[in-house]
Amino acid sequence: MLHAWSLDEDMDEVCEKRLSLHRPRHQVYFGNVSRQGELSVSLPTRFATDFESFCKKSRWQASHSLNTSHLLAVIATSNTLMAMKNSALQLAKIRKSVVELNSGQGNPDRQQVKQGWSLVAALHCVLLPDHVRPRSSYAPPSIEMLVRRWQDSCLEIREAAQALLIRELSRLGPEGRRRLIESWTPFLPPLLDDSLSIFGSKLQSSVPTVQPSAPAPPIPPRTKTAPPDVEPVRGSEPPTAEGGEAGIQQVRRNQATSIILLGVIGAEFGDELNRADLTRATAVSLLELLVAAPSNLIPVHSPLRRAAIDLLGRGFVHWEPHLEISKVVLGLLDLASSNENKSGCKKLVGAPLNAIEDAARTSRQSLSLIALARPPALITSLSMEVARYNAAAQHQTIQHTVISPLLKSRSEVLRIIEELCEKRYNDIIAMLLPVGDILVHCLDITILKHKSMADVFPPIVKFNMVAYCSSSKRIAFGGKNGTCVVHELRATKTHSLPSHNGPIAAVAFSEDGKYLATYGAEDGKINFFQTSQSFLGMGQTQLKLAKTQPAPTVSVPTTPSGTSFRPRLVWINSKSLTLMLPEGREQRFSL
């Protein structure tokens, strides 16, 4: 009943023949219930209207809110059925007899069925306004309703609302989006009076906020004399609210809508938030929703907070200059790891997610988006947190124990590093030394006593400039600046060895752990470092340069995935090793 019948004959044929849908014979009367509980419904008239006239002349012209509900339902249902394996067969069983099924009729090819549901979703999400005649009579979906569904508890509705909102914003064009921005900017909490702001008098994000140059204007009333060309924007203006408590509640709802809507516009059409103060106010609002303490206005796992988490990741390239990145990363890590030990129950398809689980899922997605968009910023933020913890741990007392926030989220941190190793290979190489600090900090050292580095963290085997010695429990990382950093896991000590004038292409420990070899592809030499200890082994272990030998220079390829062959060092025995080069070339070196 909800499908847009009679607007596209080819699509109607697909629905009837391929998807086993039945076209209604009579006009369908729809209605909806308002926030105040009032029912609005269309009723039959004296003169009967055939179904085709209803579909073409009044179905999609009557109500913004009704169209929004119908489009969300159709798109969500289509996407769900498209993902199901036997959706067409199940529908065929309802419509047809067992005899027809056994004879082979009514069981269409699965790919054709998936394509059919995909066409249905595309029609209602993208193509519908072009099929309504006249186009000016089309009642577009309510942007405010779509914003409220941006983080719906049902994933199918959420994805449909997000796709529909982004499509509707694209359809409005730059001028329509500019009007939207002008309408909703006054309701950003940093630009409102403290008595009305949902954040109160003080922001916990500790980022200086933009002070409003003038008091926020009152809620603009809807005008019935608006010109036809601004019809889509008029339907999404901030609604009118009466005075008193109802007015305050409406202002608070407008603040939530403003944050999400401007966050979506900033993430998808970032260049259109062309004012630095507007971008900053939006970024500060999103960060405040992430780090704010739970309250009656902002519950800890509310859809508004989840929306802010999602939009921080989507538009991070635009918010980054206005945010303290460490606050964003640590806040997301804390939420992402809050559900690690609570995921034992089996999930039902289509069932709403638990609020805590949903917040953790959204935080993980946001962290992945941030990591892939700005790998250096994320790695630098994590390594600075490691350095801050190490500095504080040196001065801790029994009364004041320092706890690293990264250790609580170690599995999530390792997941992010693993994702970067797979998708941002060159960025990892460029920042291998801080990545090494993060890995050593987050890896469980006790497991390395029984397993190799490749077993504990498999992505590391892709990098020939990383080596692990199981006998001495040391990890070496060759940096792009020519420095090799060796971490002693037993003594929690670090050695920094200036080795080459260019990037280190390969490192390797000898089997007994007494020697470490480093190869520089640009300066063409191999350095051998020897482990030395003071008298009777009482002092600290040191690494000293024992020998330097010339080696061939090669150009190391910079493929994004790191699949091309790179130079590699392989120890043959305790005194000699082989340098393996591209095209099958090898060269042996001895101490």
N, C-alpha and C positions, 0 to 999 in steps of 0.2 A: 504493500500500500504506500510506503514512503518513497519508492522509486519515482524518478521524474519521468513518468510515462508520456508518450505522444510528443515529446520534444525532439527526439532523434529516432527515426524509423529503424535504422540499422541497429541502434542500441536496444530498441524494444525487441527486435528479432533475436539478438543475442540472449537477452534475458529469458525469453520464452522457450527457445529451442535448446540453448546450451546450458542455461542455469535452472531450467524447470520452474520458472516463476510464472504466476498467473496474473494477467491484467485484470484489475477490478472492472466491474460492469457499470457501477453507478458512482455518483459523486460521493467522496468521502468527506466527512465533517470533522475537522480537527479543532482542538482547543488547548489552552494552557492555563496554568495556575500561577498567579503573581506571588511576589514575596509576602504580601499581606494575606494570602490565602484566597484571593478573589479569582473566580473562574471566568475565562473569556473563551467563548466557543461559537463557531458558526453553525447556524441551524437551517433546516430546509426552508425554502421559500414557496410561494404559491406556484411559481413556474419552475418546473423541473429543468435541471441543467444536465446535459449529457456529460459523460466522464471526460471526453476529449476536450470539450470547451472549457470544462473546469480546469484541466491540466494546463491548457495554453493561455487562458485569460485571467485566471484568478488565483491559481494554486500558489505561485511564487511571488505574487504581488501584494499579498494581504498583510503579512506581519513579519517584522525583523526577528523577533524572538522565536516565533514558530518555525521560521526557516532555519534558524540556528540549531534548534533542537533536532529538526528533521535531518539536516545535513550531517550533524555529528553522529546521529544514529546510523545513517546509511553508510557513511565512510568507515565508521568503526566496525560495523557488521561486515562490510565488504572485505576489509583488511583481515578480519578474523577468519572468515570463510576461505579467503585466499590462502591462508596459512594452514588450514586443515587439510588432511590427506584425503578424507572420504566425504567431503561436504556435498559434492554433487550426488554421490550415491545415496547419502542419507536423505536428501531432498527427493530423489527419485523414488525411494521406498515409500515416502509419504504420499506422493502424487500418483504412483502407478502400481499396478498389481505385481504379484510375485511372478506371474507367468511372463509378463513383459520383461522383467529383469532377467529371468532365466534365458530368454530368447536373445539377449544381448542388447535390447533396446533400453534407452534411459540410462546407460552407463557411459557417458562421454569420456573422452580422454582427459586425464587429469590436467595436463598442460593447458588444454583448451579451456577447462573450467577456471583455472587460475587466471588465465588471460581475460576471461569474461568478467570475473570479479574485479580485476585490475581496471578494466574499462569502466565498470560501474563507479568505482572509487574516483577515477579521473574525471568522469562526467560531473559528479557532484562537487568535487573539490576545485576543479579548474575550469571546466567548459560550460557550466550551467548558465552564467550570465550572458554568454554569447547566443544561447538558444532561446532565451525569453524575448518575446516581441510585444511591444517595443522595449528596447533595452533600458530606457529610462524608467520604466515601470517596475523593474526588478527591485525587490526589497532585500538588500544584502544582509548577510548575517550580522548580528550585533557584535561589535568588537569587544564591548565590555563583557558580554557573556563568554566570549571565547577566551578572554584574558582570565576570567575566573576559573576556566577549565584547563588552564595551562599546565597545572600539576594535579589533575584529577586523580583520585585514588585508583580508578580503573585505568589500566595502561592503555587499553584500546581507545577509550574516550580521550585520554590525554594526548595520544599521538594524533588522533583525528583533529582535536582542537588546535594543536600546534601547527599542523599542516594547513588547516583552514585559515588560521589567523595570519600566517606568513603569506599565504596566497592572497588574502583580502588586502593586506598592507601593500603587496605588490600591485594589485589592481587599482588601488587608490592613486598611485603615481606620486611623484615628488611633491606636487602641490597639495594633494590630499593628506599626505603624511605630515607636511609642514603644518597644516591646520590642526591635525591631531596633536602634534607636539605643543603648539601654542595653547590648545585647550587644556592639556593635562599637566603641563609644566608647573603651574602654580600650586599643585597639590603634592609635589615632592616634599617629604618631611623636612629635609634641611632648609627648605625655603619657607616653611610655615612657622607660625608662632609656637613657642614651646608648649603652651597650654593645649594646642590642637595636635601637635606632632605625636605620632605613635611611638616615637623614640624618646619622648620626654625632653628634659632640659639639657642632658649631657649625652653625647655619643660615646659609646664604649669602644668604637673603632679607633679612637685617638687620632683621627685624621682631621685636620682643620676643615671646618665646614664653610660653605658659602653663605654669608649672611644676606638675607633678602634686602634689596635696596628700598623696597616699599612693602607695606603689608599685603598679604595675599588677597586677591580679589574674592568677592563672594561667589558662591556657586552660580554659574550663569544659567538662567532659565532657558528652556527650549523655546524657540520662536517658530511659529507656524508660517511665517512669511519668508522662510529661507528659500533662496533660489534653487531650482531643480538640480543644478550642477554640483551642489554641495550636499546632495542627499545622503551619500554614504557617510560623510563626516558628521552630519547632523544626528544621525542615528547613534553615534558613539560619543557625543559630548557628555561631560559630567552631568548626571541627573540632578534635578531640582530637589531640594530637601527643605522641609519646614524648620522653624526654629526649635530651640530646646534640645532635649536628649536625642530626638530623631535626627536633628540637624548635625549634631556631633557625630553620631554613628555613621551618617552619610559621608561626612568629611573623612572619617577614618577609612571607610570603604573606598572612597576616591583616592586616598593615599596609596592603598594597596594596588588599586588598578593602575595608578600613575606609575608606580615603581616598575611593575611588570611590563606595562605597555612601552614605556620609554626604554626599559631594558631590552625588550625584543627589537625595537627599532634600532637601538644602538648596536645590538649584536648582528642583526641582519642587514641594516642599512647605516653602518657606522658613520659614514661621511656626512649624513644629514643631521647629526647632532653637532652642528658646526660651531656651537658656542662652547668654549672651554668650561665655563661655569656650569652649564647644563650637563655636560658629560661628567664633570666632577661630582655634581650633586647626585646624579644617577648612580655613579660608581660608589659613592659614599653610602647611599641608601642600601645598595646590594650588600656591601660589606657589613654594614650595621646589622642587617637582618641575619647574617651568618654568625656574628660574634656576640650579638645582644643576649643578655641573660633572659631566661624564660620569664614570661609575664602573662597577664590575662589578655593583653593585646597581641602579643607575639608568643604563642606557645612554642615549645621546643621543637616539635615535629609538625608544625602547621604547613598547609599547602603554600602559604606565602613565603615561609622560610625555604621550603624546597625549591620554589620558583627562583628565589634569589641565588641559591646554590647552582641551579642549572644555568642561569643567565650569566653568572660570573665566569663559568667555563666557556659558554658560547661566544661571549664578546670580550674575552680577556685581552685581546690585542688592543682594544679601545680603552678598557678600564685600567690597564697596567700602569700608565703614567700617573694615575691619581690614587693608587693604592699602595699600602705596605704589603708587599708580596708575602712576607713571612706570616702575617696574620691570616691571609687567605689560605695559604698552603697548610698551616697547622690546624686551622679551623676545619678544613675539609678532611684532613687526615684523621682528626679526632672523630668526626661523624662517620667516615668511611670504615673505620675499624670498630665501631661500636656494636656491630652485629656479626662479628667474625665467628663467635662461638655459639650463635643462636640460630644457625641455619640448618637444623636437622630435619624439620618437618617438610613434607612434600607439598609443592605448590599446586593449586588447581588453576587450570587455564581459565582466564577471564575473571578470576576472583580478585577483589581489591587487595593490594599489598598492605602488610602491617606497616604502621607509620614509621617505626624505627627502622625496619628493613628498607622501606622506600627511601628514607633520608640517606641511609648508607649507600644504597644503589645509585641515587642521584649524585652523591658526593664522589663516588668512584668514577662515574662518567665525566663529571666536571674536572676532576684531576687529570684524567686522560686527555681531555681537550686542552687543558692548560699545558700539559707536558708536551703534546705534539705541536702546539702553536708557538710556545716559547721555551724550548728545552734549556737554553743557557740560564734563563731566569729561574726556572724551577730548580735546576741542579745547584745553582749558586745559593739559592735560599736554603736548600737542605744542607749543603756543606757548611754554610754559616751557622746553622743550628747545631751541627756536630761540633764545630769549633767553639761555639759558645758553651756547650755542655762540657767539653774537655777542659776549658779554662775554669769553669765553675767547679768541676770535680776535683781539681787540684787543691782547692781551698775549702772543700767541704769538711764539716765536723760531724761528730756523732749526733748532735742535736739537730743539725740542718743537713739532711741528706738530699743530694741533687738527683733528680729523676729526669731522664731524657724523654721528651715527648715523642721522639721518633721510635723509641724501643716499643712503646705501646702499639704503634702502627707499623711495626717492622715488615709484616707481610705485605701491607699495602705499598710501602716504600719500595720493596723489592719487586713488586708487580709493576710499578711505574718504571723502574730502571730496566726491567726485562722488556717492557713494551718499547722503550726508547732504543734498546739494543736492536730490536727487530725492525723498527720503522725509522729511526733517526741515527743510523750507524755513524755518519760523519760527525754529528754533534757530540756523540759519546766520545769519539776519538779526540775531538778538540778539547773536551773537558774531562779527560780520563783521570787526571789526578784528583779533582774534587769528587768524581764518581767513586774512585777508590776509597776515599775517606768515608763516604756514605756506606759503601758495601761493608767495609771492615766494621763500621759502627753497628750495622743492622744484622749482619750474619750471625748465626748461632755458632760461636767458636767451638763449643763442645762437640758439635757434629763433625767438624773438620778433623777431629782426632781419629775418626773411623772411616770417613769418606773423603773422596777427592773434591777439589773445587768444582770440577765439571759435574759431579753428582749433586752438590749442594746448590749451585747456581749455574745451570747449563749454558745460558747465553754468553757467559764469559769466554767460552772456548773459541768464539769467533774472533777474538782479539789476540793477535800474536804479540802485542806489546804488554800482555798481562801474563804473569807466571806465578805458580804456587809450588812451594817446596814442602812436601809432606814430612820429610825427616826433620827439618828445622822449624816447621810451622811459620813460614814467612810468605808474604805475598808482595810481588813487585809490580809496579805500574809505570810504564814508560810514557812520559808526557810529550805533548807537542812542542814544548819549549826546550826540549833536550835534557830535562831532568828526570831521573828515575827515583821514585819514592818506594822504599821498602818498609812494609809494616811487619813488625815482630808480634805475632799473636800471643806468644807466651808471656812476654814482658810488657805488652801494650806500649811499645816504643816504635818510633818512626825514624828512618834514615833518609835524608835527602841527598842524592848523589848527582852533582852536575856531570853530565856524560857527553853530550854532543852539542853541536852548534845548530842543529835542526831537529825536527821531530824524530823520536825514537820509533823505529819500525818494528823491532822485535826484541824480546827479552827471554831469557831462559836460565833456570837454575840447573847446576849439575846434580846428578842423582844423589850424591852424599850431602848436598847443600853447602859445600865449601866455596863454590865459585858461582858468580852471577855474571852472565854475558849480556851485553847490550849492543844492538846494531843500529847505526844511523845511516839511512839510505841516502841522505843528501850530502853529508860530509864524508861518506865513504870510509868508515872505520868501525872496528869492533873493540869494545872495552871489556876487560875481564876484571871483576872485583872479587877480592878474596876476603873471606871471613877471618877475623883475627880476634883473639881474646887476651886479656892480661894474664899475669903470672898465676898459674894453678887454676885458671878459669874463674877467678874470684871477681873480676871486673865485668864491665858491660861489653857485649859483643859489638864489634865495629866492622865496617866494610871499607876496605882500602883498595885503590886502583892498583892492580898487579901488573897489567900489561895492556898495551894498545897495538892493534895490528890494522894495516890498511885493508879495505874491502871494496868490492865493486859498488858503484853508485847506480841506483835504479830509480825510476820515477814510479812512485806508488800510486795506483789508480784510486780515484775518489768516487766510486760508484755508491749510490745511496744505500743499497742493501748490503754492501760489503761482500758480495759473492765472488768477485774477481780474486785471483790468486795474489797473495801478498807475501813478502819475504818472511822466512821462518827460521828459527835457530833450533837445532836438534843435537843434543849431547850424545856422542857415540860412547864415550867412556869418561872417566873422571878427569882426563887431561885434554881431550879433543872434542870438537863439535863440528857440525856441518851447517853451512848457510845455504838454505834452499831458496832459489830465485825463480822468477817466472820462466816459462818455456823449458822447464826441466833442467835448468842449469844448477849445478851444485859446486860449492867450494869448501874445502876442509881447512880448519884452523886448529893449532895446537898450542898449549901453554909451554 
